[in-house]
Amino acid sequence: MAKRYEEYKKIRDEEIKLKIALRAKLKETLDKMDELDKILPKTTIKKEEKDEILGELTRKDRFQLEIELDKIKEKLLLLQ
């Protein structure tokens, strides 16, 4: 029982160290992304254009879903 508890403690310590390392890497990555945001030129897209682009994406996604649905229906028919 004591051996398992010691093993558990080791694993928990390692988990905590890994979590801390992950948080540090995430913070570093976010800082670098902030630097990039400052360096890169800003684009000016009007809200209407942005909405149109997003609308087109959703139409494309719907079309792809319909194609997948048709393929699934064909496969189901073949199985019957």
Buried (B, 14 or more C-beta within 10 A) or exposed (E): EEEEEEEEEEEEEEEEEEEEEEEEEEEEEEEEEEEEEEEEEEEEEEEEEEEEEEEEEEEEEEEEEEEEEEEEEEEEEEEE
